[in-house]
């Protein structure tokens, strides 16, 4: 329920549009059915918020600054990075628009953070 409230808040402030809401609901269903996430966890809500905000920025012609190189390098050196990157690729495949590399670095960081609190996301098959 908090996701729907968050999306409504972003929609009312014109940071996202109805199309992005529909994409986010599709992602929510994927994460629930394929990754078996706890949708009410702070990390999931942070992931959803970043993706929705990123999509809104991209549609308006803007992008975020990339994640700091040292933080990204630390994530990439993690033993579980291949699984993180696989989950990241799954998310990208769900989105009907191209996501700039700078935004992707934040997606990866959010998935990594989610994997620390919900490690099952790295072991479930899709």
C-alpha positions as CSV (number, residue, x, y, z in Angstrom):
1,X,0.0,0.0,0.0
2,X,2.8,2.4,0.7
3,X,4.1,2.1,-2.9
4,X,0.7,3.2,-4.2
5,X,0.7,6.2,-1.8
6,X,4.3,7.0,-2.9
7,X,3.4,6.8,-6.6
8,X,0.3,9.0,-6.0
9,X,2.4,11.6,-4.2
10,X,4.9,11.7,-7.1
11,X,2.1,11.8,-9.7
12,X,0.3,14.7,-7.9
13,X,3.5,16.7,-7.9
14,X,4.0,15.9,-11.7
15,X,7.3,14.3,-11.1
16,X,6.0,11.2,-12.8
17,X,3.1,10.5,-15.2
18,X,0.4,7.8,-15.3
19,X,2.5,5.7,-17.7
20,X,5.3,5.5,-15.2
21,X,2.8,4.5,-12.5
22,X,1.9,1.5,-14.7
23,X,5.5,0.6,-15.3
24,X,6.2,0.7,-11.6
25,X,3.2,-1.5,-10.9
26,X,4.6,-4.0,-13.4
27,X,7.9,-3.9,-11.7
28,X,6.2,-4.4,-8.3
29,X,4.5,-7.5,-9.6
30,X,7.8,-8.9,-11.0
31,X,9.7,-8.3,-7.7
32,X,6.9,-9.9,-5.7
33,X,6.4,-13.0,-7.9
34,X,10.0,-13.5,-9.1
35,X,12.2,-12.1,-6.3
36,X,9.8,-12.8,-3.4
37,X,10.6,-9.4,-1.8
38,X,8.9,-7.9,1.2
39,X,7.3,-5.0,-0.6
40,X,6.9,-2.9,2.5
41,X,10.6,-2.9,3.4
42,X,12.4,0.5,3.3
43,X,14.9,-0.8,0.7
44,X,12.2,-1.8,-1.7
45,X,10.4,1.5,-1.3
46,X,13.8,3.3,-1.9
47,X,14.3,1.2,-5.0
48,X,10.8,2.0,-6.3
49,X,11.2,5.7,-5.5
50,X,14.5,5.9,-7.3
51,X,13.3,4.1,-10.4
52,X,10.1,6.2,-10.6
53,X,12.0,9.4,-10.1
54,X,14.6,8.3,-12.7
55,X,12.0,7.5,-15.2
56,X,10.4,10.9,-14.6
57,X,13.7,12.7,-15.1
58,X,14.5,10.7,-18.2
59,X,11.1,11.6,-19.8
60,X,11.8,15.2,-19.0
61,X,15.3,15.0,-20.7
62,X,17.4,14.9,-17.5
63,X,19.6,12.4,-15.7
64,X,21.1,12.0,-12.3
65,X,24.8,12.3,-11.7
66,X,26.4,8.9,-11.6
67,X,27.0,7.1,-8.3
68,X,30.5,8.0,-6.8
69,X,33.1,5.8,-8.6
70,X,34.5,4.4,-5.3
71,X,31.1,3.3,-4.1
72,X,30.3,1.7,-7.4
73,X,33.7,0.0,-7.4
74,X,33.1,-1.4,-4.0
75,X,29.7,-2.9,-5.1
76,X,31.3,-4.3,-8.2
77,X,34.0,-6.0,-6.1
78,X,31.3,-7.8,-4.0
79,X,31.2,-11.6,-4.4
80,X,27.5,-11.4,-5.3
81,X,27.9,-8.7,-8.0
82,X,27.2,-11.1,-10.9
83,X,23.8,-11.9,-9.3
84,X,23.2,-8.2,-8.6
85,X,24.0,-7.4,-12.2
86,X,21.6,-10.2,-13.3
87,X,18.8,-8.7,-11.3
88,X,19.7,-5.2,-12.6
89,X,19.4,-6.6,-16.2
90,X,16.0,-8.0,-15.4
91,X,14.7,-4.6,-14.2
92,X,16.1,-2.9,-17.3
93,X,14.3,-5.5,-19.5
94,X,11.0,-4.5,-17.8
95,X,11.3,-0.9,-18.8
96,X,10.2,0.2,-22.3
97,X,12.7,3.1,-22.4
98,X,16.5,3.3,-22.5
99,X,18.1,4.0,-19.1
100,X,21.2,6.2,-19.2
101,X,24.3,4.7,-17.6
102,X,24.4,7.3,-14.9
103,X,20.9,6.3,-13.7
104,X,21.8,2.6,-13.9
105,X,24.6,3.1,-11.3
106,X,21.9,4.1,-8.8
107,X,19.7,1.1,-9.8
108,X,22.7,-1.2,-9.1
109,X,23.3,0.4,-5.7
110,X,19.7,0.1,-4.7
111,X,19.6,-3.6,-5.8
112,X,22.8,-4.2,-3.8
113,X,21.3,-2.5,-0.7
114,X,18.1,-4.6,-1.2
115,X,20.2,-7.8,-1.4
116,X,21.8,-7.1,1.9
117,X,18.4,-7.0,3.7
118,X,16.7,-9.6,1.5
119,X,19.4,-12.0,0.2
120,X,16.8,-14.3,-1.2
121,X,16.5,-12.0,-4.2
122,X,19.8,-13.3,-5.5
123,X,18.9,-17.0,-5.2
124,X,15.4,-17.1,-6.7
125,X,15.1,-18.2,-10.2
126,X,13.2,-16.2,-12.7
